Amino acid sequence: MVEHRSSSVVALFPGQGGFDGVALATAAARHQEVRAVFEELDEVSLAETGRAVSAVVLAGEPPTLAGLLADEPWVSQLAIYGTAVAVHRVLRERGLRPVVLMGHSLGEIAALVAAGVYTVAEGAKIVFARVHALRGLDLRGGYMAAVSADARKTRLLVDVVEHEHLAVAVENHDRQTVVSGPADAMDTLGRTAKALGVSFARLDSPAPFHGPLMRAAADALTSAIRGIPARRPEVAVYSPILDRAYTEGDDMPSLLASHLVAPVKFGAAVRAVHAGGARYFVECGARATLSKSVSATLDGSAHTTVACLPDGDAGLEPALGTLRAAGLLADGPAPAEDEFDAFWSVHGPKIINRVRQELANQHGSGLFADLPAGAVVAEDAPPRIGHDEVAGQLRELYAEALEYPVEVFTDEVELEAELGIDSVKQIELLTRVSEEYGLQLQGSGFRLTEYDTMGKVIGHTVRRLADRESADV
């Protein structure tokens, strides 16, 4: 039964942005396979730089993606790669056997490692070679940005700007395309998009990948990885860059180097494997970015997405419970109480609050007159929600509602000035936040202009939750 069901499974491997320090730390604490992968990576990073990557991502306070990007260029890339490989190893050890592996940008290296084309260490060496190839490039302050339009409309905007180094870099789905290029051209494109009512949001990325500025790096990368042997894939690896699966006869160094310049057509790749019978899309990485793109691409078509390592400290357990229930893991269904506990630890408080709100709507607030505002109806009070957990949940909520990548919602990003979120939409989102946490709606003294950045919204929500908890004591 497991092998039959797995014939409809695609494992996804995220690229830029696919990292969450808290989520990874939780997975590493519960699954020895995660630390084992990072121990393999340490051997490579120590040889290359004298630093162990695990000392950065698995020791002390869990780092943020922004913190990794502020470090040496290799750190974020190796952390994203290692997270995806480690999650896949956990799933494989428990019997998941996808019929297709598919990476997104940097994630293609992790997909090839999962397929046995390269070892974990060899994949890490390719990641380092990729980083080294960028050194000395004239990137002209280049960056990447998400545009809330399909690829056709985005290409029209790019054509209007008319710059030889500006390009459509990634086609995620019909409502989100990523562009790449030098700063001056990107700034012009951003102003043009916003003038036409199209959102334009800068992404956290170490370089303007998948564009003409990367041509010299591609040449350097081909030479650097020519000596790393490639083996026949044990599982099909479908490339959203090549629009096909890799074959045994492919010139892997040339193809991997071409990834720096060529666009990623992720939405088209999802449609292609879905047409071939794929129904389960399991994201082997953090933050659930690819899962959202799959759902946006296949809206209305039969499919299930499983985000294995979403933001926060839930770890892999909810995803493992989902995969067991679907019969996709060889160790069989989990005991009902274990599966329930894993699910309830993540969703229980939200469900109880939602039930409470529905009952209040039907029977009047008097039904809960003896409870403080936002209190959860349960024998034991739920654990207090920490700042990082609230921050992750709010970024996910805003990203899902606005169809932006999660990494756009840094603490500093200005919601209206930079992302074009008008005051009406901001009020709507804040109302959803209040409902999500069972908080009272904003009072008459509330001033929206005081909460113009994501960090201020997070801080405001954390304070309101703390005030409620103090009142409950």
N, C-alpha and C positions, 0 to 999 in steps of 0.2 A: 504493500500500500504506500509506503514512504517513497519508494523509487518512482512509482506511477505518479503520485502527486507532485514530486519534485520536477517532473518533466515540464511543468508549467511555471517553474520558478526562475526568475532573473535576479541575480545579485548585483546591486549597484554600489559603485565606489566613488564617493564625492571627491571633488578637487578643492580649489581655493575656498576657504571659509568652513571646511568640514572639520572643525575642531571645537571641543568644549572641555575645559580643564576639569570642571567638577564631574561631568559625566564620565570622563576617562578615568579619573581617580576612583570613582565608585566601581567601575567595571574592573579595574586592576585589583581592588581590594577583595573582590568576590570571585575572580577568575584568574587562575595562575597563568593561563595562556597569554593574557595581556602583558604581564610582566616578562614572560619568556620572549615574546616578540621584541620588546624594548631592550632586553638584554642583548639580543642579536644586533639590534641597531646601535647599541652602545659601542660594540666592537668597531663598527665602521666610523661612527662619529668621533671616537677617541683617536683612531688612526688619522682621520682627516683634520681634526681641529684641536685635539687634546681635551675635549669636553664630552661628557656622557649626556646624551639627549634625555635619558630617564631622569637625570638630576634636575632637569629643567621642568619636565612635564609631569613627573610623578612624585616629586619630593616637596614637602612643605605645603605652602598655600597653593592650591591649583591655579595655574596661570590662565589668563584670558587670551583670546586670539590676538587682541590688540597688543597685549604684552609680548607675545611671541613675535609679532611683526616688528616690534621696536627692538628686538634682539638681532643677532646676526642673521643674514638672509636665509641660511639653511635651516634654522631652527623651526620656523613655522612649516616649511615644506616637509621636513622629515617627521614632524609631529602629526600632520594630516595624513601622510602616507602610512605611518606606523599605526595610527588609530584604525584606519580601514583594514589593514592587514590583520591586526589583532582581533578585531570584531569578527572578521571572516573565519579566523582560526577557531574562535570559540564556537561559532555556528557549525563549522565542519566537524569539530570534535563531538558535537552532539547529533551529527547525522544529516545535516542539511546538505543536499546535493543538487544545486541549481543546474539547469541545462544550459544557461547562458550567463556569462559575466560581462558587465558593461561599466566602464569607467567614464568619468566626466573630467576632461582636461588632465590635470595631474593624476587623477584617479585611475587613468588607464594603466599607469605603472603598477599600482596595487592590483588591478584586475589581472594583469599578465603574471604577476607573482602568484596570485591565487590559483591561476590556471597551470602553474608549474613551468612556465616559460623561463622565469628567472627565480633564483632563490631570494629569500628576504634580504640577505646581505647584498646580493647583486642589484636588487631593486633600489636599495639605499644608495649604492654607488652611482646608479643612474640619476637619482635625485640630486646627489652632490654635483655630478657632472653638469646637470641642468642649471644648477645655481651658479657654478663656476663659469658657465658659458655666458652668463649675463654680465660678468664683470667687464668693465671698460666700454660697455655699449653707450652710445649717445641716445638716451631714451627721452630727452627733452622734457623731463618732468612728466612723462606719460602716465596715464592711469586708465582704469576701466570703470564703466558706469552702466547701471541697469536702466533701460528705457521701457516704459509701460506701453509697448506697442509690438505688433508682430514684426517679423523680419522684413516683409515687403515695405511696410511703412517706415521702418527704421532705415532701410537702404535709401529711401527717398530723402530722408533727412540728411543722411551722410552725403548723398549726391549734391544737395543744396550747399553744404559747406565746402565741397570741392577741395579736399586735401589728400595728397597721395599717400599719407601714412595713417589716415583715418579709415577704420574698417568695422564691419559687423563681426564681432568675435564669437559670440555664443547665441544660439537660438534655443532658449529654454522651453518656451511654449508660446502659444499664440498671443499671450498678453505680456510677455517679457522677453526682451532681447538685450544682449550686452554688447556695448561698443568699446573699442580700444583705440588709443592713439596718443599723439603728443598733446601736452597740456593746452596749448593755444587753440588747437583745432577742437579738442574736447570741450573746452569752455564755450567756444562759439556754438558747438552743437547743443550744449546744455541750454544756452540762452534761446536758441531757435526752437528747441523742443518745448520749453516752458511757455514761450510766446504762443505756441499752438495748443497749449493745454495738455501737453504730454509730459508726464513725470520723468525726471532725470536724476538719478541718485548715484553718487560716487561709491565705489566698492573698495573694501580693504584688500589690496592685492600688491605683492611686491614688485610687479612689473606689468606693463601693458601687453599681456599675452594674446596670442592668436591674432596678430596683426603684423603689418609690414616692418615695424620697428625691430622685430625680432629676427630678421633674416640672417644677420651676421652671427647671432647666437646659435641659430639652427646649424649653420655650417660648422661652427666650433664643436657643437654637441655630437654631430655625426662622427667626427674624428675621435672624440674623447671616449665614446662607448663602443667603438668598433671591435675592441678586444673582448667584450663581455659576451659569452656564448648564449645563444637563444635556443631553447628546446621546443619540441612540438607541443602545442597546447593540449592539456589533458581534458579541458572543457572549452567549448566555443567561447571566444572573446569577441564580442561585437563592438566595433569602434564607431562612435558618433562622429568622428572626424573623417574616417575612411568611407563611411556608409556601407560597411561590410564587416564580416568577421575576418580576423587574422588567419593566415594560412601558413603551413610549414615552410613554404618557399619564400616568404616575405623577407625583404631586407630590413630587419628590425631597427638597426641604428638609423638608417635614413628615415624610416617612418616615424620613429619616436622623435627625431629631431624636427621633422616637418610639423609636429604637433604645436610647436612654438608659434608657428605662423598661420597654419590653417584654422578655419573656424570650426566650432563644435556645434553640430546639428542634433542636439539632444532630443528635442521633440520628435523629429523625424525618425530617430533611432528607436524611440519608445514605440511609436506607431508600427515600425517594421517588426519588432520582436512580438508585439501584441498580435499582429496579423499572423505571425507564425505560431501562435498558441500560448504565449506567455500570459499568465493571469495574476501571479503573485510577484510583486516587486519588493525585494528585501534590501533595505539600504544599510550597507556595512560601513557605517561611519557616523559622525555626530551631526546634530542639528536639523536633521530631517529635510534639508533643502531639496534633495532630489525627489523625495517622496511627494512633496508638494507639486513639483514640476510634472511628475507622472500623472497625478490626479488632475491637474489643469489640462494636460494633453489629452487624457482619456476620459474626460468628463462625459458621462452618459454611457460609457462602455464598461463592460464587466471587468473589474480588476480589484485587487486588494494591495494596499501598500503597507509595509511594516518598517517603521523607522526604528532601527535597533538601539540607537543611542541619542535620544533627544536631549535637549538642554535639561539641566537639573541633576538631582542625585538619585533618580529612580534606577539607574543602571540598565543592565540588559534584561532583567527579569520580566518586565511586562512583555517585551518582544518575544522572549523565549516561551512565555505562556501562550501567546497568540499563535506561534508556530507549532507548538505542541498540540494545541486544540485543533489546528488544521491538519494534523497528522503529518507534518513536514519534518519532524525530528525523529531520529531512530530510537531515542530513548523513550518514546511513547508519550501519551498524555500525562501531564503532571497531576499529582493528587489534587482533587478539587479545591481543598483548603489552601494549598500552596499557590495555585493559580489565582484563586480569589484574593488572597493576601497581597500578591504582587499587583493585581489590578487595583485593589482598593487603596493601597498605599499611595497610588498616584491620583486616582479619580474620586475616591470616596468623599472627601470634603466638598468637592464641587457638586456631586450628585445630591448630597444631603441638602446643601444650600438651595439647589434648584427645586427640589421637592418642597422645601420650606416656603419658597417664594410662590410656587404654584398653589399650595394650600392657603397661603395668605391671600392670594388673589381671589380664590373661590369662597373663602369663609371669613375674610376680613382679618386685619392685623391683630384683633383681640385674641385669636387663637394662640398667639405667641406673646401676649402682653407681658408675661412674667419673665421673658427672656430678653437680654440686652440685644441691641441692634446688631445683626450679623452673626449672632450666636448659632452654633451648629447643634442640631438636635441629635445627641448621641450620649451614651452613658459616660464616655470619657471625652474630655476636650481634645481637639486635634492638636498636634504639635505646632508650635509657632513656626511661621513661615519666615525663613531667613531672607536677607537682602538679595543674595545671589539667585535664590530660587524665584523670588518675585521678579527680579530683573529679567531672568530667562523667560518666564511665563509671559511677561508683558511684551518683550521683543517678539516672541512667537505670535502673540495675539495681533500685534500691529502688522507684522509681516504677512500673516494670513489674510487679514482684512484688506490690506492695501496692495497685496501681491508684489511685494518687494522681497529681496533676499534678506534673511535675518541679520546678516552682518552689516547692512545699511544702518541699522538702528543702534549706533554707538551712543554713548552718553552725551556727546557734544553735538550730534546732528540736530539742526534746527528744523522742526517739523514743517513749518510753513515756508520759511525763506529758502530752505534747501530742497525739501521733498515735495513742496507744493500742496501740503495738506491744509485745506482751508479750515476756518474756525468751526463751521458746522460739522465737518467730519471729525475734528478733534473732540468736540463735545460728545458726538455719538460714540467715539471710542472710549472716552472717559466714563460714559454711562455704562458701557459694556464692562469696563474694568470694575466699576462699583457693583454691578450685578454678579460678576464672576466671583468676587470675594465676599459677597453679602454685606456690602457697605451701604450706608445711607447715600442717597444721591447728593450731589454738590449743593451747598446752601447758597443763599443770595449773596453772601460775601465773597464767593469764589471769583477769582480773576484769571481768565484763561491766559492772558498775556504773561502771567508770572510763571507759566509752565510751558515755555516755548521749545524746550529741548527734551529729548528722550530721557536724559538723566534726571531732569527736574520732575518729569512725570513719575519715574520710578521712585525717586525720593519722597514725593508727595504720597504715593500709594503706600510705601513702607511706613511712613509716619502715621497714616490713617489706620493701618492695621495695628501698629503698636499702641495707638490710643485706644482702639477697641479692646485689645487684649488687656490693657491696664484697667479699663472699665469693667472687664469681666471678672477680674480677680476679687 
